[in-house]
């Protein structure tokens, strides 16, 4: 019953402000976490002078047929944003020419990189890579500039819930609780100061797949699959 944007106006002064991009325009839900993707690699297999820094480094012929890439569109924000769309589609076609190993199991693929079975993973989840980095695995994770962000974990309010309490919890999760979301789940928004992801993202452009972008998911999935040459794509 309460409009999220109006509710956000009454937040305590020491809380981060609610980013308007997180709120469904029709008011049905609010996004409370971020899906950030970059490049992960095995430090024992990738020489320091060959360590990736840009998305274009995934196109290096030395990785031909030896690196992971998700068969699902993990970089949809780049497909959607007018500033990155043409660049990304060109990059994707060149990536296909470099013979990536296509997969779907993102965590398992990250585990294979950590174990030394593959040197590189282009489009790796920050939330999968960073726990391995901090656990001491021979893994590095970098955020190229720019990097994509998907809005995730949409909290809906069911009609039998206590609306005020449920909405306050959702807003708290998307604002004040973000350091906890980042610490425990590696899913914080990069614009929340003082978190690991904010330090990693400092000075870099974030390309967001917002709610309007997510509604085009089927269209982008088909476009992505066609470029990859997946069976059944027209």
N, C-alpha and C positions, 0 to 999 in steps of 0.2 A: 504493500500500500504506500510505501515511501519512495519517492524518486531518488535514485542513488546520487545524482548530482546535487540535489538539495540536501540530502543527508550528509554529504561530504563537506558542505559549508559549515556544519556544526562540529567538525572534528576538533580535538584539542590542538592548541597552537604548536605543540612539540611533535605532532604526528606529521609524517610526509603527506602531501596532498594527493588526493585520488586523481590519477591520470585519466582524463576523459575518454581516451582510446580504449580503456578496459571495460567500458560499460556498453552493453547491448543498446543500440538506439531505441529499441522498443521497451527497454527496461526489464527484460525477463531474467537477465543473468549478468554476472560480473566476472571477469577473468582475474585470477589470483596468482598466477605464476607464469614464468617465461620459459620457452623452449629455444635455447640459443645453440647455434651450430658453428663449427669451425673445422680445423684440420688437426688430427691427432697422428702421431708417428712414434715408432719405436726408436729410442735413442741409441740402442746397440746396433741397429741396422741402417740408420740414416746418418751419414757423416755430418758433423756440425756445419761444414760449408755447403751442404746440400739440404739443410733443414728448411722446410717450407715456411714462407712468410706471407705469400699472396695466393689467391685462388689460382692464378696462372701457373704456379709451381706444380699443380696437379697435372699439368699438360706436358711436363718434362718427359721426353722419351725414355729416360732411365727407369721410370716407373711403369712402363708399358706392360700391361697384363699382370701387375704385381700389387695393385692397390684396390681398396674397397670403395664402393659407391653404392648408395641405396637405390634399389629399383623403384622405390616410391619417391615422390618429389619432396626432398627434405629442405630445399632452398626456395620454397614457394614465394617467399617475400621478394626475392629477386625477379621471379617471373611476373609478379604483379606490379611492382613499382615502375612507373614510366622512366625513371632515371637510370634504372639498372636492367630493364627488360631486354633490350637488344643485345647489350653486352653479355648478359647471362645466357641467352639462347645461343649465341656464337660460342661462348665458353663451353656450353653443354655439348654442342656438336663436336668440338675439338676434343672434349673429354672422351666421348664415345670412340673417337678415332684412336685414342690412347689405350683402348681395351681394358676398361676397369673390370674388376671382379664384382658383379652385381649380387646384392644380397638383400635380405629383409630384416634379419635379426640384428638389430643395432648393438645391443649389449654384447651378444655373443661375438659379433665382429670386432668390437673393441677389445674383448678378451683375447681374441686371436692376435691382434696387434701387440697387446701387452706380452703375450707368450712368445712372440717372435716369429709367428707363422707368416705374417705379412708386415711390411714396413710402414704402410701409410693408409690412412682412412680420410678421405675427403668428404666433408659433410657430417663429421662425427658430432654426437650430442655432447655438449659441455657436461650435462648431468651424468653421463656415463664415463667420460674420460677423467674428470677431475677427482672422483673418489680413488681411482687407480693411481693417479699422480701423487695424491696425498698419502696413499698407502705405501709408497716407495717403489711402485712398478717402474720399469725403464720406459716410461711413456711421457711424452710432452704434448701439450695442447696449446694451440695458438688461435687467436681470433684475427683473421685477416681484416683489412679495412677496405670496404665495408663488411659488416657481418649481418646475417638474417636473424630475426626473432619472431617466433610464433607465440601468439597469446594462447595460454593453456589453462586447464583446470577451471572450467566455467561453473560457478556455483549458482544453482537455480533455487528458488524458494518454492517449496511445495505447499499446496493450499492447506494442508493440515498442520503445518508447522507454526511456531510462534513467530510471526512475520518480523516484528521489530528486532527480536534477538537474533534471528537468522540473518537478517540484512546487516546488522551491526557486526556480526561475526565475519561476513563476507567482506565488508569494507575494512575491518581490522586486518584481515588476512592480506588484502591488496595494498595496505599502507603500513601501519605500525608493525605488523608481524613479518614484514619482508626480510629483515635480517635472520629470523628464525627459518623462514622458507628457504633462504639461501644456505644457511649453515647446515640444516638437516637434509635438504633435498636437492641442493645445487640448482634451484629453480627461481632464484630471485630476479627482479627486474634490474637491469644494469644502471638505471638512473637513480637507484636508492643509494645514497652515500654510505661509504664505510664497509661495503660488502666485498667479497672476493671478486665477484663478477664486475662490479663497478670499477675496480682497480684494473682489471684485465681489459676492460672496454674503454678506458680513459683515452680521450682524443680520437676515437674512432666513430665512424658513422654507423648508426643502427638503422637497418631497413626492416620495418615491421610489417608482418602479414596481419593486418587488423581484421576486424569482424567482416568488413565488406570483402576483403581478400579471401577469408576463409570460406565465404559463401560461393566462391568460384572454384572450390576445391576439385570438383569433378572435371571442370574444363581444363584446369592446369594439370591434373593427373593424366588426362588423355593426351595433352600436348607433350608432356614430359615422356610418357610411355612411347609415343610415336617416334620421338627423336632417339630414344634408346633402342628402338626396334623391337620392343616387347611383343610377343605373340598376342594376337587378338586386337591390337590397336589399329585404328583406321585413320 
